[in-house]
């Protein structure tokens, strides 16, 4: 049985469809991330699961029970909001226990749950403080504590780390993941930050314009993006997408004379390459001819921006590389690193164009 299942769920605001026939499942004890840019429908999807918004069409099931028409209080879940939603006049302990107090849970039971949450989150010495006396990370822990004491098998988090600085976000990512695993809860987590998604999730559901673009494990999302959108959204720098054209000897990068990448036409297709898979060619006559546009030194590696015909591409190279703008460079890549996309549909062509990709790999390997 799935902890959460959405079946063709849609939500419309006037003429705009915020969520468009979304279907997915989350297994018990898993951490599933809804990822995407602002306005893609990920937070609306979370609010539909929580019952904070009403579903227009489709069904929401939690532990096999249809909760589509039930109020939030009957859905057996906890939620952590982006704003933390702490009461400034209440102490840390009172904030954590607010929901239990409202539900008239027995005092001894409240004390037991508070002690457990405080121990898990390292809040033991802060229980008498007010939220205004806490750092951003400590306030986040209080919001997590309120979700923990609810002792619900399902927890929803709506961009809980967006108000923190980069270093604290990294620390809290590790803490949330460790907490989810130790408690064995099912966690549905919304973020626009791909680093959070890739480092925390068992599965990532990438959304775009209200629809699911790809539903996969983080490694598969990175290694085999299903669409142009997924290829560009995941990765820093994102995947290079080089438009192709028909050349005398086969498909070539548009605006170049070659070399041909595979036999047959390339018009309407794009070649995808991760920046770290592209390397400098060993001999002057090998590889794809490019011109340097700029270079950034980042310490451990350098990002070099290049132009090849009508295409721009980024290359990640180890160490300090400082070519001059306008300098010619030739680059190559292993055949297995090549991805092929249909520009008209935006979809990956692995299955439909297996022969083409096989040719790419033989020629470039």
Buried (B, 14 or more C-beta within 10 A) or exposed (E): EBBBBBBEBBBEEEEEBBBBBBEBBBEBBBBBBBBBEEBBBBBBBBBBBBBBBEBBEBBBBBBEEEBBEBEBEEBBBBBBEBEBEBEEEBBBBBBBBBBBEEEEBEEEEBEEBBEBBBEBBEBEEBBEBBBEEBEBBBBBBBBBBBBBBBBBBBBBBBBBBBBBEEEBBBEBBEBBBEBBEEBEBBBBBBBBBBEBBBBBBBBBBBBBBBBBBBBBEBEBBBEBBBBBBBBBBBBEBBBBBBBBBBBEEBBBBBEBEBBBBBEBBBEBBBBBBBBBBBBBBEEEEEBBBBBBBEBEEEEEBBBBBBBBBEBBBBBBBEEEBEBEEEBEBBBBBEBEBBBBBBBEEBBBBBEEBEEBBEBBBEBBE
